[in-house]
Amino acid sequence: MPTTPISLPERLYLLSYDPQRRRFTGSGERGLLLRAAALTELLAAGALRDDDGRAVAVPHVRR
C-alpha cells in the first residue's frame, strides 16, 4: 500500500479498470481523460498557465 497520495491521473487510470471483466474500459477516451487530469494537476500546482487557450509552462524560480 502506498504511503504517499496518488495523483489524479493515477486514480483515474485505476478507476478505468473493470475487475469483473478483467480489462480496462473506455479505451478511446482514457487517453484524453488522463491528459486532462495531468494538465489540471499542473495548473493547480502553478506549473502551467493558460495563455489565450494555450498551455504554457511556468518557469521555476529558484530562491
Order of alpha helices (4+ residues) and beta strands (2+ residues): alpha-beta-beta-alpha-beta-beta
